[in-house]
Amino acid sequence: MASDLTSDLILFLAKANLALAAAVVLVLILRKPARAAFGARSAYALWLVAPLSTLALLVPARTITAPLEPVRPTRAIVGAPSEAASSVVTSMKASGASATLVAARLPEAALALWILVALGALAVQAERQRRFVRSLGRLSATDETGLVWSDRPGVGPAVIGAVAPRVVLPADFAERFSPEEQTLILAHEKNHLAAGDAQINAIVTALRCLFWFNPLVHVGAAFARIDQEIACDAAVLARHPKTRRAYGEAMLKTQLAPCAPPLGCCWPASANNQLKERFTLLAHHHANRRRHLAGAAAVAVLSLSAGVAAWAAQPPQVVQQSPDQAKRAVARHLSQPLFDAVQARDVASVRELIALGANANAVLPGDGSPLIEASRRGQLEVVQMLLAAGADPDLAVRGDGAPLIQASLSGNLDIVRLLVERGADIEVFVPGDETPLINAAQAGNLGVVEYLVQRGADVNRAVQANAGQMRSPLGEARRNGHGDVAAYLKSRGARG
């Protein structure tokens, strides 16, 4: 069992790795055209395709049912084996057992190696985060929520943390930047906080650790950071469209970190090759609502399509069934159609569904069984077909009674006779639905009452109803004004 779970987990990780790699390639191809067509924020949103393609694999794959292959008997070996032959057989069995043991442990060893390296990658990222925070020097919080000051000049601005991210400002923030530049920088960093970019970067870091051996995941993470910063630029300039020059000057004065923190937001010096592109794009960021909505719609369609494609690319799960299992599965699927056909009085469909293997004893919550429904509706031919198909005449369902109870209530004497002849219990009791005789007396069906009494129904049997009161055949006949039924019951010894 544990080995199967391990194999399933390895298979999922392998499929997720392929889906993630394909999604990264797709986004790398589309990011610049998407930016040109819909804007920088839509290009950044494209990276949602990657995790959604992976999550789509959690949806169970298609299932194909195949018949179970019969076991073919092996030919018996005639004659007693020689000692040499016995030695060879024993050796082959030992070798086969060893090979089987090794094969069984391979998935566990592979998963252990995967987890070990992933933990090592996580330790490396934790060390990178520690060094980055240490490079900021001593930090002190301000009265303004989310802002902390460093005691060192030239160490930001930047966002650090993931659970409760904070904006770190350098000690010379006021001297290095003009008031207008300070406003724009704070708007940039606070936009990172509002957009959840620090949390997104933490998820990307986790994916890099989990899929440590896939170079496309690391390349995608680097370009996602770049698109993140460019999207943040676009968001700030959409609110401050007349400050492009001041924004560009503030960017030039910002001290770049050697590398971006795993938990946080900062433009790394390693991305200097894309810094020129970032400056160039400052003149192309425009607030256009229609363009933004069109981009959001395009990203949503692409993400959904990529998720469906990743799911559809999974090999179908083959489930082998024995003939008996296949019959039970067919019976389960045909239960509701059979009940619907009985309700619709469609005799031909009932006959066809029974021939296909529908379960005549299926119980549908809130509806009862096909035989109960046919008895309630007085469908003698359908009752005959269901009984011939193996329907239980005593199958009772709380809230729907039993076949004989419903037939007695509806007053169909032919169905009552048929059910009793097929072994239905004359005294069947279902709480809330009482007994056949009580129901027949309540409905005033004298012929049914006479038949049940003649077959041994107890005329003095009283049962407790839902409301707590006691009900008896004579009491129900009197309460509902059926004098002929009451007189008959009294002539057969009913009291009260």
C-alpha positions as CSV (number, residue, x, y, z in Angstrom):
1,M,0.0,0.0,0.0
2,A,2.8,2.4,1.0
3,S,4.7,1.5,-2.2
4,D,1.6,2.3,-4.3
5,L,1.2,5.7,-2.6
6,T,4.9,6.4,-3.2
7,S,4.6,5.5,-6.9
8,D,1.5,7.6,-7.3
9,L,3.2,10.6,-5.7
10,I,6.2,10.3,-7.9
11,L,4.0,10.0,-11.0
12,F,2.1,13.1,-10.0
13,L,5.3,15.1,-9.4
14,A,6.6,13.9,-12.8
15,K,3.4,15.0,-14.6
16,A,3.4,18.3,-12.7
17,N,7.0,18.9,-13.7
18,L,6.1,18.4,-17.4
19,A,3.0,20.6,-17.1
20,L,4.9,23.3,-15.4
21,A,7.7,23.3,-17.9
22,A,5.3,23.5,-20.8
23,A,3.5,26.4,-19.2
24,V,6.7,28.3,-18.6
25,V,7.7,27.9,-22.3
26,L,4.2,29.1,-23.3
27,V,4.4,32.2,-21.1
28,L,8.0,33.0,-22.2
29,I,6.7,33.0,-25.8
30,L,3.6,35.1,-25.1
31,R,4.8,37.6,-22.4
32,K,6.1,40.3,-24.8
33,P,3.2,40.1,-27.3
34,A,0.7,40.1,-24.4
35,R,2.5,43.2,-23.0
36,A,2.3,45.0,-26.3
37,A,-1.3,44.1,-26.9
38,F,-2.8,44.4,-23.4
39,G,-0.3,46.0,-21.1
40,A,2.3,45.0,-18.5
41,R,-0.1,43.9,-15.9
42,S,-1.7,41.4,-18.3
43,A,1.7,40.1,-19.2
44,Y,2.5,39.5,-15.5
45,A,-0.9,37.8,-15.0
46,L,0.1,35.3,-17.7
47,W,2.3,33.6,-15.1
48,L,-0.9,32.3,-13.5
49,V,-0.9,29.7,-16.3
50,A,2.0,27.8,-14.7
51,P,0.4,27.0,-11.3
52,L,-3.0,26.5,-12.7
53,S,-1.7,23.9,-15.2
54,T,-0.2,22.0,-12.2
55,L,-3.3,22.3,-10.1
56,A,-5.4,20.9,-13.0
57,L,-3.6,17.6,-12.5
58,L,-5.3,17.2,-9.2
59,V,-8.5,16.6,-11.0
60,P,-8.8,12.8,-11.6
61,A,-8.0,11.7,-15.1
62,R,-10.4,10.0,-17.4
63,T,-11.3,6.5,-16.4
64,I,-11.5,3.6,-18.9
65,T,-13.2,0.4,-17.8
66,A,-11.7,-2.8,-19.2
67,P,-12.8,-6.4,-18.6
68,L,-10.6,-8.4,-16.2
69,E,-8.3,-10.7,-18.1
70,P,-8.9,-14.3,-17.1
71,V,-6.0,-16.2,-15.6
72,R,-4.7,-18.8,-18.0
73,P,-3.7,-22.1,-16.3
74,T,-0.2,-23.1,-16.8
75,R,0.7,-26.5,-18.2
76,A,1.7,-29.1,-15.7
77,I,5.2,-30.5,-15.9
78,V,5.0,-34.2,-16.5
79,G,7.5,-36.3,-14.5
80,A,9.6,-35.5,-11.4
81,P,12.3,-32.9,-11.9
82,S,15.9,-33.8,-11.6
83,E,18.1,-32.4,-8.9
84,A,19.8,-30.1,-11.4
85,A,16.5,-28.8,-12.6
86,S,15.3,-28.2,-9.0
87,S,18.5,-26.3,-8.4
88,V,18.0,-24.1,-11.4
89,V,14.3,-23.4,-10.4
90,T,15.4,-22.5,-6.9
91,S,18.1,-20.1,-8.2
92,M,15.6,-18.5,-10.5
93,K,13.1,-18.0,-7.7
94,A,15.8,-16.4,-5.5
95,S,16.9,-14.1,-8.3
96,G,13.3,-13.1,-9.1
97,A,12.6,-12.3,-5.5
98,S,15.7,-10.1,-5.3
99,A,14.8,-8.3,-8.5
100,T,11.3,-7.8,-7.2
101,L,12.5,-6.4,-3.9
102,V,14.9,-4.0,-5.7
103,A,12.1,-2.8,-8.0
104,A,9.8,-2.3,-5.1
105,R,12.3,-0.1,-3.3
106,L,13.2,2.0,-6.3
107,P,10.2,4.4,-6.1
108,E,10.9,5.0,-2.4
109,A,14.5,5.7,-3.0
110,A,13.7,8.1,-5.8
111,L,11.2,9.9,-3.7
112,A,13.6,10.1,-0.8
113,L,16.3,11.6,-3.1
114,W,13.8,14.1,-4.5
115,I,12.8,15.2,-1.0
116,L,16.3,15.4,0.2
117,V,17.5,17.7,-2.6
118,A,14.3,19.8,-2.3
119,L,15.1,20.3,1.4
120,G,18.6,21.2,0.5
121,A,17.3,23.8,-2.0
122,L,15.0,25.2,0.6
123,A,18.0,25.6,3.0
124,V,19.9,27.5,0.3
125,Q,16.9,29.8,-0.2
126,A,16.7,30.4,3.5
127,E,20.4,31.3,3.6
128,R,19.9,33.7,0.7
129,Q,17.0,35.4,2.6
130,R,19.1,35.5,5.8
131,R,22.0,37.2,4.0
132,F,19.7,39.7,2.3
133,V,18.1,40.7,5.6
134,R,21.5,40.9,7.2
135,S,22.7,43.2,4.5
136,L,20.0,45.7,5.4
137,G,21.6,46.3,8.8
138,R,19.6,47.1,11.9
139,L,15.9,47.8,11.2
140,S,13.6,50.0,13.2
141,A,9.9,50.3,12.7
142,T,8.1,53.6,12.1
143,D,4.7,54.8,13.3
144,E,3.4,54.1,9.7
145,T,2.3,50.5,9.3
146,G,4.4,48.5,6.9
147,L,7.5,50.8,6.9
148,V,10.8,50.1,8.6
149,W,14.0,52.1,8.4
150,S,17.5,50.7,7.9
151,D,20.5,52.2,9.7
152,R,22.5,51.9,6.5
153,P,22.3,54.1,3.4
154,G,21.8,52.7,0.0
155,V,20.0,49.4,0.9
156,G,16.8,49.7,-0.9
157,P,13.9,50.5,-1.0
158,A,12.7,46.9,-0.9
159,V,9.9,44.6,0.4
160,I,10.9,41.8,2.7
161,G,8.9,38.9,4.2
162,A,6.0,36.9,3.0
163,V,3.6,36.3,5.9
164,A,3.7,39.9,7.1
165,P,5.8,41.7,4.4
166,R,7.3,45.2,5.2
167,V,8.7,48.0,3.2
168,V,12.4,48.8,4.1
169,L,13.7,52.3,3.5
170,P,17.4,53.2,3.5
171,A,18.8,55.6,6.1
172,D,19.4,58.3,3.4
173,F,16.0,58.0,1.9
174,A,15.0,61.6,2.5
175,E,18.4,63.0,1.3
176,R,18.7,60.8,-1.8
177,F,15.2,61.2,-3.2
178,S,13.1,64.3,-3.7
179,P,9.6,64.5,-2.1
180,E,8.0,63.6,-5.4
181,E,10.3,60.7,-5.9
182,Q,9.7,59.5,-2.3
183,T,5.9,59.5,-3.0
184,L,6.4,57.4,-6.2
185,I,8.8,54.9,-4.5
186,L,6.4,54.4,-1.6
187,A,3.6,54.0,-4.1
188,H,5.6,51.3,-5.9
189,E,6.5,49.4,-2.8
190,K,3.0,49.6,-1.4
191,N,1.6,48.3,-4.7
192,H,3.7,45.2,-4.2
193,L,2.1,44.8,-0.8
194,A,-1.4,45.3,-2.2
195,A,-1.0,42.9,-5.1
196,G,0.4,40.2,-2.8
197,D,3.6,40.0,-4.8
198,A,5.7,39.0,-1.8
199,Q,3.4,36.0,-1.2
200,I,3.5,35.1,-5.0
201,N,7.3,35.2,-4.8
202,A,7.2,32.8,-1.8
203,I,5.1,30.4,-3.9
204,V,7.5,30.7,-6.8
205,T,10.4,29.9,-4.4
206,A,8.6,26.8,-3.1
207,L,8.1,25.6,-6.7
208,R,11.8,26.2,-7.5
209,C,12.7,24.0,-4.5
210,L,10.2,21.3,-5.3
211,F,11.2,21.1,-9.0
212,W,14.9,21.8,-8.3
213,F,16.2,19.9,-11.3
214,N,14.1,21.7,-14.0
215,P,16.0,24.6,-15.5
216,L,12.8,26.0,-17.1
217,V,11.3,26.6,-13.6
218,H,14.3,28.7,-12.6
219,V,14.3,30.6,-15.8
220,G,10.6,31.2,-15.5
221,A,11.0,32.4,-11.9
222,A,13.6,35.0,-13.0
223,F,11.4,36.4,-15.8
224,A,8.4,36.4,-13.6
225,R,10.3,38.7,-11.2
226,I,11.0,41.1,-14.1
227,D,7.4,41.1,-15.3
228,Q,6.3,41.7,-11.7
229,E,8.4,44.9,-11.4
230,I,7.3,46.1,-14.8
231,A,3.7,45.5,-13.9
232,C,4.2,47.4,-10.7
233,D,5.6,50.3,-12.7
234,A,2.5,50.3,-14.9
235,A,0.2,50.3,-11.9
236,V,2.0,53.3,-10.3
237,L,2.1,55.3,-13.5
238,A,-1.6,54.6,-14.1
239,R,-2.3,56.5,-10.9
240,H,0.4,59.2,-11.5
241,P,0.6,59.5,-15.3
242,K,2.4,62.9,-15.3
243,T,5.4,61.7,-13.2
244,R,7.2,59.5,-15.7
245,R,10.4,61.5,-15.7
246,A,10.5,61.7,-11.9
247,Y,9.8,58.0,-11.7
248,G,12.7,57.1,-14.0
249,E,15.1,59.3,-12.0
250,A,14.0,57.6,-8.8
251,M,14.7,54.2,-10.4
252,L,18.2,55.4,-11.4
253,K,18.9,56.4,-7.8
254,T,17.7,53.1,-6.3
255,Q,20.5,50.8,-5.1
256,L,20.2,47.4,-6.7
257,A,20.6,44.3,-4.6
258,P,23.1,41.7,-5.8
259,C,20.2,39.2,-5.9
260,A,16.5,39.4,-5.2
261,P,15.3,38.0,-1.8
262,P,13.4,34.7,-2.0
263,L,10.8,36.3,0.4
264,G,10.3,39.8,-0.8
265,C,10.4,42.2,-3.8
266,C,13.4,43.9,-5.2
267,W,15.0,44.5,-8.6
268,P,18.2,42.5,-8.6
269,A,21.5,43.6,-10.2
270,S,21.5,40.3,-12.1
271,A,18.6,41.6,-14.2
272,N,20.5,44.7,-15.4
273,N,20.3,43.4,-19.0
274,Q,16.5,44.0,-18.7
275,L,16.8,47.4,-17.0
276,K,17.0,49.2,-20.3
277,E,13.8,47.5,-21.4
278,R,12.2,48.6,-18.1
279,F,13.1,52.2,-18.7
280,T,11.9,52.1,-22.3
281,L,8.5,50.8,-21.2
282,L,7.9,53.7,-18.9
283,A,6.7,55.7,-21.9
284,H,4.3,52.9,-22.9
285,H,2.4,52.4,-19.7
286,H,-1.1,53.8,-20.1
287,A,-4.3,53.5,-18.1
288,N,-6.8,52.0,-20.6
289,R,-9.7,50.2,-18.9
290,R,-10.9,48.4,-22.0
291,R,-7.4,47.2,-22.8
292,H,-7.0,46.0,-19.3
293,L,-10.3,44.1,-19.3
294,A,-9.5,42.6,-22.6
295,G,-6.2,41.4,-21.3
296,A,-7.8,40.0,-18.1
297,A,-10.3,38.0,-20.3
298,A,-7.5,36.7,-22.6
299,V,-5.5,35.6,-19.6
300,A,-8.5,33.8,-18.1
301,V,-9.2,32.0,-21.3
302,L,-5.6,31.0,-21.8
303,S,-5.3,29.8,-18.1
304,L,-8.4,27.7,-18.4
305,S,-7.3,26.3,-21.8
306,A,-3.9,25.4,-20.4
307,G,-5.4,23.7,-17.4
308,V,-7.8,21.7,-19.5
309,A,-4.9,20.8,-21.9
310,A,-2.8,19.6,-19.0
311,W,-5.6,17.5,-17.6
312,A,-6.5,16.0,-21.0
313,A,-2.8,15.1,-21.6
314,Q,-2.8,12.7,-18.7
315,P,-3.1,9.1,-19.7
316,P,-6.5,7.7,-18.8
317,Q,-6.8,5.4,-15.7
318,V,-7.7,1.9,-16.7
319,V,-9.9,0.1,-14.3
320,Q,-10.4,-3.6,-14.8
321,Q,-13.7,-5.1,-13.8
322,S,-14.9,-8.7,-13.5
323,P,-18.2,-9.6,-15.2
324,D,-20.0,-9.4,-11.8
325,Q,-18.5,-5.9,-11.1
326,A,-19.5,-4.7,-14.5
327,K,-23.1,-5.9,-14.0
328,R,-23.3,-4.1,-10.6
329,A,-21.9,-0.9,-12.2
330,V,-24.5,-1.1,-15.0
331,A,-27.3,-1.7,-12.5
332,R,-26.2,1.4,-10.4
333,H,-26.3,3.6,-13.5
334,L,-29.7,2.4,-14.6
335,S,-31.4,2.7,-11.2
336,Q,-32.6,6.3,-11.7
337,P,-33.8,5.7,-15.3
338,L,-35.7,2.7,-14.2
339,F,-37.4,4.7,-11.4
340,D,-38.2,7.5,-13.9
341,A,-39.7,5.0,-16.3
342,V,-41.9,3.6,-13.5
343,Q,-43.1,7.1,-12.6
344,A,-43.8,7.9,-16.2
345,R,-45.8,4.6,-16.6
346,D,-43.5,3.7,-19.5
347,V,-43.9,0.0,-19.6
348,A,-41.7,-0.5,-22.7
349,S,-38.8,1.4,-21.1
350,V,-39.1,-0.5,-17.9
351,R,-38.9,-3.8,-19.8
352,E,-35.9,-2.6,-21.7
353,L,-34.0,-1.3,-18.7
354,I,-34.6,-4.6,-16.8
355,A,-33.2,-6.4,-19.8
356,L,-30.1,-4.2,-19.7
357,G,-29.5,-5.1,-16.1
358,A,-31.1,-2.4,-14.1
359,N,-31.3,-3.2,-10.4
360,A,-35.0,-4.0,-9.5
361,N,-34.1,-3.5,-5.8
362,A,-32.5,-0.1,-6.1
363,V,-33.4,2.3,-3.4
364,L,-33.4,6.0,-4.2
365,P,-33.4,8.3,-1.2
366,G,-36.7,10.2,-1.0
367,D,-38.3,8.1,-3.7
368,G,-38.3,4.5,-2.4
369,S,-37.9,1.6,-4.8
370,P,-39.3,0.9,-8.3
371,L,-41.6,-1.8,-6.8
372,I,-42.9,0.5,-4.1
373,E,-43.6,3.2,-6.8
374,A,-45.3,0.7,-9.2
375,S,-47.5,-0.6,-6.3
376,R,-48.4,3.0,-5.3
377,R,-49.4,3.8,-8.9
378,G,-51.3,0.5,-9.5
379,Q,-49.2,-0.7,-12.4
380,L,-49.8,-4.4,-12.3
381,E,-47.8,-5.3,-15.4
382,V,-44.8,-3.3,-14.1
383,V,-45.1,-5.0,-10.7
384,Q,-45.1,-8.4,-12.5
385,M,-41.9,-7.5,-14.4
386,L,-40.1,-6.2,-11.4
387,L,-40.9,-9.3,-9.3
388,A,-39.8,-11.5,-12.2
389,A,-36.5,-9.5,-12.3
390,G,-35.9,-10.3,-8.6
391,A,-37.5,-7.4,-6.8
392,D,-38.0,-8.0,-3.1
393,P,-41.7,-7.8,-2.2
394,D,-40.8,-7.0,1.4
395,L,-38.2,-4.3,0.7
396,A,-39.3,-1.4,3.0
397,V,-38.1,2.2,2.9
398,R,-38.7,4.6,5.7
399,G,-41.0,7.4,4.5
400,D,-42.2,5.4,1.5
401,G,-43.5,2.3,3.2
402,A,-43.4,-1.1,1.5
403,P,-44.9,-2.5,-1.7
404,L,-47.8,-4.2,0.1
405,I,-48.5,-1.1,2.2
406,Q,-48.7,1.1,-0.9
407,A,-50.8,-1.4,-2.8
408,S,-53.2,-1.7,0.1
409,L,-53.5,2.1,0.4
410,S,-54.1,2.5,-3.4
411,G,-56.8,-0.3,-3.2
412,N,-55.4,-2.4,-6.1
413,L,-56.5,-5.9,-5.0
414,D,-54.7,-7.6,-7.9
415,I,-51.4,-6.2,-6.9
416,V,-52.1,-7.0,-3.2
417,R,-52.8,-10.6,-4.2
418,L,-49.7,-10.9,-6.4
419,L,-47.4,-9.5,-3.7
420,V,-48.8,-11.8,-1.0
421,E,-48.5,-14.8,-3.3
422,R,-44.9,-13.8,-3.9
423,G,-44.2,-13.9,-0.2
424,A,-44.9,-10.4,1.0
425,D,-45.3,-10.2,4.8
426,I,-49.0,-9.5,5.5
427,E,-48.0,-7.8,8.8
428,V,-45.1,-5.7,7.4
429,F,-44.7,-2.5,9.5
430,V,-42.9,0.7,8.6
431,P,-42.8,3.5,11.2
432,G,-44.9,6.4,9.8
433,D,-46.6,4.2,7.2
434,E,-48.1,1.6,9.6
435,T,-49.3,-1.8,8.3
436,P,-51.1,-2.9,5.1
437,L,-54.4,-3.5,7.0
438,I,-54.3,-0.1,8.7
439,N,-53.8,1.6,5.3
440,A,-56.5,-0.4,3.6
441,A,-58.9,0.5,6.4
442,Q,-57.9,4.2,6.2
443,A,-58.6,4.2,2.4
444,G,-61.9,2.3,2.8
445,N,-60.9,-0.5,0.5
446,L,-63.3,-3.2,1.7
447,G,-62.1,-5.8,-0.8
448,V,-58.5,-5.4,0.2
449,V,-59.4,-5.4,3.9
450,E,-61.3,-8.7,3.5
451,Y,-58.5,-10.3,1.6
452,L,-55.8,-9.2,4.2
453,V,-57.9,-10.4,7.1
454,Q,-58.6,-13.8,5.3
455,R,-54.9,-14.2,4.8
456,G,-54.2,-13.7,8.6
457,A,-53.9,-10.0,9.2
458,D,-54.5,-9.1,12.8
459,V,-57.6,-6.9,13.1
460,N,-56.6,-5.7,16.6
461,R,-53.0,-4.8,15.8
462,A,-52.4,-1.1,16.9
463,V,-49.2,0.7,16.2
464,Q,-47.8,4.1,17.2
465,A,-47.9,6.8,14.6
466,N,-45.5,9.7,14.0
467,A,-47.5,12.0,16.2
468,G,-47.4,9.6,19.1
469,Q,-51.0,8.5,18.8
470,M,-52.0,4.8,18.4
471,R,-53.6,3.7,15.1
472,S,-55.6,0.5,14.5
473,P,-57.6,-0.8,11.5
474,L,-60.9,-0.2,13.2
475,G,-59.9,3.2,14.5
476,E,-58.8,4.4,11.0
477,A,-62.0,3.1,9.4
478,R,-64.1,5.0,11.9
479,R,-62.0,8.2,11.7
480,N,-62.3,8.3,8.0
481,G,-66.0,7.5,7.9
482,H,-65.8,4.0,6.3
483,G,-68.8,2.3,8.1
484,D,-68.8,-0.8,5.9
485,V,-65.1,-1.4,6.7
486,A,-65.7,-0.8,10.4
487,A,-68.6,-3.2,10.5
488,Y,-66.6,-5.9,8.7
489,L,-63.7,-5.5,11.1
490,K,-66.0,-5.7,14.2
491,S,-67.6,-8.9,12.7
492,R,-64.1,-10.4,12.6
493,G,-63.4,-9.6,16.3
494,A,-62.0,-6.0,16.2
495,R,-62.3,-4.2,19.5
496,G,-62.4,-0.6,20.5
